[in-house]
Amino acid sequence: MGGQAMNEMTASDMLRDPLIRQMLRADRISLASFAALLDAASRRQARRGHESAPPQPAAPEVWNGKALSTV
């Protein structure tokens, strides 16, 4: 897209976006219910990310015998 990096929209961005608001109106979905849906999805995603996160190594990772940067 024109050399610009695409950023993900935050929930706040989505709730303020005119096109999304227009689609919500057309589908007769209230802003409050959409906000609740986004909040629930965010909480669910956070739980999944926490459950599936790999354990943190106690020592620096090693690859081909060389320690990798932990920064």
Secondary structure as UniProt FT lines:
FT   TURN            2..3
FT   HELIX           11..16
FT   HELIX           18..26
FT   TURN            27..28
FT   HELIX           31..52
FT   STRAND          62..63
FT   TURN            64..65
FT   STRAND          66..67
//
